[in-house]
Amino acid sequence: MYVLIRIRTNDSRSSVFVSKTKKKLETHIKKLGVFWPKEIGRYIDDETIGISGGSGTEYIINQIDEL
């Protein structure tokens, strides 16, 4: 199982979606315009990362165990 986690300012984290496959989560967030810059190592929702005025929202996908 995989969980999509939204990271906002001040490292505030919340789970957004859970899926059995990572690919399904990647497909979903790419539809929202999210992309993966290698230098950041997280999915981000805009190209203004590091520039004043950016949204500050990032995403990560973590693998979790299922009960």
C-alpha positions in Angstrom: 0.0 0.0 0.0 1.1 3.6 -0.7 0.0 6.8 0.9 0.1 10.3 -0.7 1.1 12.9 1.9 0.7 16.6 1.4 3.3 18.8 3.1 2.5 22.4 3.7 4.3 25.3 5.3 5.8 24.6 8.8 6.1 20.9 7.8 2.3 20.4 8.4 1.5 16.9 6.9 -1.8 15.3 6.0 -2.6 12.1 4.1 -4.5 12.7 0.9 -5.0 9.3 -0.8 -4.1 5.7 -0.3 -3.6 3.2 -3.1 -2.4 -0.4 -3.6 0.0 0.9 -6.4 2.4 3.8 -6.5 1.7 4.3 -10.2 -2.0 5.1 -9.5 -1.0 7.9 -7.1 1.6 9.3 -9.4 -0.9 9.4 -12.3 -3.4 11.2 -10.1 -1.1 13.9 -8.9 0.4 14.5 -12.4 -3.2 15.3 -13.5 -3.0 18.1 -10.9 0.1 19.6 -12.5 2.5 18.2 -9.9 6.0 17.3 -11.0 9.2 15.7 -9.6 12.4 17.9 -9.6 15.4 15.8 -8.8 17.1 18.6 -6.8 14.1 18.8 -4.3 13.4 15.0 -4.0 9.6 15.6 -3.5 6.7 16.3 -5.8 5.8 20.0 -6.0 2.7 21.7 -7.4 4.3 24.7 -9.0 7.5 25.9 -10.6 8.0 28.7 -8.2 9.7 26.5 -5.5 12.3 28.6 -3.7 10.9 31.8 -5.1 8.9 34.2 -2.9 5.2 33.8 -3.6 5.3 30.0 -4.2 2.5 27.9 -2.7 4.9 25.9 -0.5 2.9 22.7 -1.0 4.8 19.5 -1.6 3.9 15.9 -1.8 5.6 12.6 -1.0 4.5 9.0 -1.5 5.4 6.6 1.3 5.0 2.8 1.3 3.0 1.5 4.2 2.0 -2.0 5.5 -1.6 -3.1 5.2 -3.3 -4.8 8.1 
